[in-house]
């Protein structure tokens, strides 16, 4: 947000986890996304909220990959464009 990064919600997210080592199982790292999404809802820069709500209306899904980077552990989050539209009136994610 500080660098004028904004996602066009709703969207699907790609999370690339660069871990400091392989001692913690990937699903334990993946659990942290709950807190990351909560933080996105409270984050404001220049009056703009990054994410209005972390429900299914805004987050259509996510893909995750895990890597080891001992010198620069981090999480990179990318917006994926949702191209598939629901074919019926039921709520579906694309």
N, C-alpha and C positions, 0 to 999 in steps of 0.2 A: 504494500500500500504506500509506503514511503516513496518508493520509486515509481508511483503511478500505475502499479499493477492492479488490475481489476479483472475479476472473472465475470463472464456473462451467465448468470444463473437463470434457469437450471442448467447444470452441466454434470458431467462425469469427471472424476478426478483421477489423476495418475500420481501415485506416491512412490518416490524412489528413496529408499532408506539406505544411507551410507553409514554403516555401523563401525564403531571403533575396534571391534573384534567379534568373534563368533561365540562368545560365552553365553549370551542371552538368546533364547529362542526367538525366531521371527514373530511368532504370534504374540509374544509379550511386548515387543516393540509396536506391533500393529494396534494393540490395545490403546496406545497413546493417542491415536487419531481422535478418540472421543474428546479428549482434553484440547486437542488442536482445533477441532471444529467449534468447541465451546469458546475458545479464545477468538476465533474468527468472528463470532457473533458479538463479542464485546469490543473488538478492535475498532477504533475510530482514528482516522487521520483527516484533518481538515473537515470534520463534520460528517464524513462518509463512513457508514458501517460496511465492513467488508462482506459479511454474510448475514442476511436478515434472519434466517432460521436454518438449522441443520437437518430439517425433515426431508422426506422423500420428494416434496415439491421443489426443493432446491438442489439437493444432492442426489443425482440419478444413479450413483454407483461409484465404485472406485477399483482401480487396478493397483497392485503393489508389487514392487520388486525389491530385493535386498542385496546389498553389496557390502564389502568390507573396504573401508578407507581409514587406516589408522592415523593418517596425518590430518584428515579433515572430515570427521564424522558430521553428518548433517541429514536433513530431510529436505528433499526438493519436491514441490507440489506443482503439478501442471493441470491446466484445464483441458479436458477432452471434449470435443464438440459432439453433442448427441445428434446423430443423423437418423436413427430409426424411430419412427413414429408409431404409436399404438394403432392397431388395426380395428379395435373395437372400443366400446365405451368404458371398459374396465380400466383401472389405473395400472399402467405398466411402466417399467423403466426401459429406456432405450439405450 
